[in-house]
Amino acid sequence: MIKKKIAIIGSEGQMGKWFSKYFLEKGFEVIAYDSEKEITNKLVTKAKSLVGAILNVDYVILAIPVKRTPETIRLIAKEMKRDSYLLDISSLKLKTFSALSKIPDKINPICIHPMFGPGTKKLKGQNIISIPIRDAKKELLMAKSLFPDATFVSIDAVEHDKKMAVILGMTHLVNLTLANILSKEENFTLVEKMAGTTFKAQKILTAGIMTESAELLETIISNPEIRRYAEELWKDIGRMLILIQENKSEEIIKYINVTKERLAKNVDLEKAYKKLISMVNSVEK
């Protein structure tokens, strides 16, 4: 049986390494190319050039920075073999969607956003977002065949970027600024000794996010859709600080209760708290 060939462009990045390992385990021949780092994986076939990597493969995955993705799509699409598949995994989709929409008809586009990081061991329970380009049904079926254990959600490129402003943009922005504050803490050891459940959980989340590359963090928080949410956050923090300064406890409590009631319509708050305790306890064992 002839092995299917897949090219991983950006194979030495964190997600590039994850995809290389994943597809090797699935029985693919992996062609690896990285313009910035030396390829260390001895199980892959090393390509000497970008075009050399993609010429005779069945699939190409672009695991490269978002800003380079549209131009790379334009560079390689016309060189890829007929009926092959070009997979984009970038975290923002408007510009890559536009580039994929213009590739030659002989190439099949697949636009996905894996909602997991390179530390993921199993795909079961992990979400992958699928963005239709030409033939939504065909593209989704192919994506599911490559990642059968994942859960798929389909959404268009515009809505994807709007939702990412909340799911990734705001979480990363808040944790980046918190990381900056924590990094300046003079006696961090004492802070950790004094810490309770909330801080312990938040520290794990904040520190975990800071393991991502600076380029990826910059891309995530540069999503144009984040602005309205960030401005609302800025406005609310300013309002809270004024209310605190003016000792307007009743207004602060009202804000908290209204927020709690709205959130409780979609989130089981008691269950969330139990999960928080369970998470921190499991980490500390």
C-alpha positions in Angstrom: 0.0 0.0 0.0 1.4 3.4 -1.1 1.7 5.9 1.8 -0.2 9.2 1.5 2.2 12.1 1.4 1.7 15.2 3.5 3.9 18.3 3.6 4.2 20.3 6.8 5.3 23.8 6.1 6.7 25.3 9.3 7.5 21.8 10.6 9.8 23.0 13.4 7.2 25.3 15.0 5.2 24.0 18.0 2.1 23.1 15.9 4.3 22.0 13.0 6.0 19.4 15.3 2.5 18.3 16.6 1.2 17.7 13.1 4.4 15.9 12.0 4.0 13.5 14.9 0.3 13.1 14.4 0.5 12.2 10.7 3.5 9.9 11.2 1.4 8.0 13.7 -1.4 7.9 11.1 0.9 6.2 8.6 1.6 9.2 6.3 4.9 10.0 4.7 5.7 13.4 6.2 7.7 15.9 4.1 9.0 18.6 6.4 10.1 22.1 5.5 11.0 25.1 7.7 12.6 28.3 6.4 13.7 29.4 9.9 14.9 26.3 11.8 16.8 23.1 11.2 14.7 20.0 11.0 15.6 17.6 13.8 13.0 14.9 13.3 14.7 11.9 11.7 11.4 10.2 10.9 10.4 12.8 8.3 11.7 13.5 4.8 13.5 16.8 4.8 12.7 19.2 1.9 15.4 21.6 0.6 12.9 24.2 -0.6 9.3 25.3 -0.2 8.4 24.3 -3.7 10.3 21.1 -3.4 8.2 20.2 -0.4 4.8 20.6 -2.0 5.3 19.4 -5.6 4.3 15.8 -5.3 2.3 15.5 -2.1 -1.4 14.7 -1.5 -1.8 17.3 1.3 0.0 20.5 2.4 -0.5 21.9 5.9 0.6 25.5 6.5 1.8 25.7 10.1 3.3 29.2 9.8 2.6 32.6 11.2 -0.7 34.1 10.1 0.9 37.1 8.5 2.8 34.9 6.1 0.0 32.5 5.3 -1.9 34.4 2.5 1.3 35.1 0.5 2.5 31.5 1.0 -0.9 30.2 -0.3 -0.4 32.3 -3.4 3.1 31.1 -3.9 2.5 27.3 -3.6 -1.1 26.8 -4.9 -0.2 27.0 -8.6 2.7 24.5 -8.0 0.8 21.8 -6.2 -0.3 18.7 -8.0 -3.9 18.3 -9.3 -6.5 17.2 -6.7 -4.2 17.7 -3.8 -5.4 19.5 -0.6 -4.1 22.7 0.9 -4.8 23.1 4.6 -4.7 26.4 6.4 -4.8 26.2 10.2 -4.3 29.9 11.1 -6.1 31.6 14.1 -7.5 34.5 12.1 -9.3 33.7 8.8 -10.4 36.8 6.8 -7.2 37.2 4.8 -6.5 33.5 4.5 -10.1 32.9 3.4 -9.6 35.5 0.6 -6.3 33.8 -0.5 -7.8 30.3 -0.4 -10.8 31.5 -2.4 -8.5 32.4 -5.3 -6.4 29.3 -5.6 -6.6 27.2 -8.9 -9.6 24.9 -9.3 -7.3 21.9 -9.5 -6.5 22.4 -5.8 -8.9 21.6 -2.9 -8.8 24.2 -0.1 -9.4 23.2 3.6 -9.7 26.0 6.0 -9.6 24.9 9.7 -8.7 26.3 13.1 -7.6 23.6 15.6 -8.7 24.9 19.0 -6.0 23.1 20.9 -2.3 23.6 21.5 0.9 21.5 20.9 0.7 19.9 24.3 -2.5 18.0 23.3 -2.1 14.2 23.5 -5.5 13.0 22.2 -8.0 14.6 19.8 -11.1 13.2 21.5 -13.0 16.1 23.0 -11.0 18.7 21.1 -12.7 21.2 18.8 -11.7 22.0 15.3 -13.4 24.9 13.5 -14.1 24.5 9.8 -14.5 27.5 7.5 -16.1 26.7 4.1 -14.3 28.0 1.1 -16.0 26.4 -2.0 -17.7 23.1 -1.1 -18.6 23.1 2.6 -19.7 19.5 2.7 -16.7 18.1 0.8 -14.2 20.2 2.8 -15.7 19.2 6.1 -15.7 15.5 5.2 -12.1 15.6 4.2 -11.1 17.4 7.4 -13.0 14.9 9.5 -11.2 12.0 7.7 -7.9 13.5 8.6 -8.9 14.2 12.2 -11.6 11.6 13.0 -11.5 11.9 16.8 -12.1 15.7 16.9 -15.4 17.6 17.2 -16.1 19.9 14.3 -17.9 23.3 14.3 -18.6 25.0 11.0 -18.7 28.8 10.7 -17.9 31.5 8.1 -14.7 33.5 8.1 -16.3 36.8 9.4 -18.1 35.1 12.3 -15.0 33.1 13.1 -12.9 36.2 13.6 -15.7 37.8 15.7 -15.9 34.8 18.0 -12.1 34.5 18.2 -12.0 38.1 19.6 -13.8 36.7 22.7 -12.5 33.1 22.8 -8.8 33.9 22.2 -8.4 37.7 21.9 -9.8 38.8 25.2 -8.4 35.9 27.2 -4.9 36.4 25.8 -5.1 40.2 26.2 -6.2 40.0 29.8 -3.7 37.4 30.7 -0.8 39.2 28.9 -1.4 42.3 30.9 -1.8 40.3 34.1 1.5 38.5 33.3 3.2 41.9 32.9 1.9 42.9 36.4 3.0 39.5 38.0 6.4 39.8 36.3 7.0 43.1 38.2 6.0 41.6 41.6 9.0 42.1 43.9 8.3 39.2 46.3 6.6 36.6 44.1 7.6 33.8 46.4 5.6 35.4 49.2 2.6 35.9 46.9 2.6 32.2 46.0 2.8 31.2 49.7 -0.2 33.4 50.4 -2.2 32.4 47.3 -5.6 30.8 47.4 -7.5 28.8 44.8 -8.4 31.6 42.4 -4.8 32.9 42.2 -3.4 29.4 41.8 -5.7 28.7 38.9 -5.2 32.1 37.3 -1.4 31.8 37.5 -1.5 28.4 35.7 -3.6 30.0 32.9 -1.5 33.1 32.7 1.8 31.3 32.7 0.5 28.7 30.2 -0.5 31.4 27.7 3.0 33.0 28.0 4.6 29.8 26.6 3.1 30.7 23.2 5.4 32.5 20.8 5.4 36.3 20.9 4.4 36.3 17.2 1.3 34.2 17.9 0.3 36.3 20.9 0.6 39.5 18.8 -1.5 38.0 16.0 -4.2 36.9 18.4 -4.6 40.3 20.2 -4.3 42.2 16.9 -7.6 40.8 15.7 -9.5 43.9 14.6 -12.7 42.4 16.1 -11.2 42.6 19.6 -11.4 46.4 19.8 -15.0 46.8 20.8 -14.6 44.2 23.6 -11.4 45.7 24.8 -12.9 49.1 24.9 -15.8 47.8 26.9 -13.3 46.2 29.3 -11.4 49.5 29.6 -14.6 51.4 30.2 -15.8 49.0 32.9 -12.5 49.0 34.7 -12.5 52.8 34.7 -16.0 52.9 36.0 -15.2 50.4 38.8 -12.2 52.4 39.9 -14.3 55.6 40.1 -17.0 53.7 42.1 -14.4 52.3 44.5 -12.8 55.7 44.9 -16.2 57.3 45.6 -17.1 54.5 48.0 -20.3 53.6 46.0 -20.7 50.1 47.3 -24.3 49.6 46.3 -23.6 50.4 42.6 -20.6 48.0 42.6 -22.8 45.2 44.1 -25.5 46.0 41.5 -23.0 45.6 38.7 -21.8 42.3 40.1 -25.3 40.9 40.6 -26.5 41.9 37.1 -23.4 40.4 35.6 -23.8 37.2 37.6 -27.5 36.9 36.6 -26.7 37.3 32.9 -23.8 34.8 33.0 -25.8 32.3 34.9 -28.2 32.0 31.9 -25.4 30.2 30.0 -23.0 29.0 32.7 -23.7 26.8 35.7 -21.7 28.9 38.2 -21.8 26.3 41.0 -20.5 23.6 38.7 -17.8 25.9 37.4 -16.6 26.6 41.0 -16.4 22.8 41.7 -14.4 22.3 38.6 -12.1 25.1 39.6 -11.4 23.5 43.0 -11.0 20.1 41.4 -8.6 21.5 38.8 -6.4 23.2 41.4 -6.4 20.1 43.7 -5.4 17.8 40.8 -2.5 20.1 39.9 -1.2 20.2 43.5 -1.2 16.5 44.0 
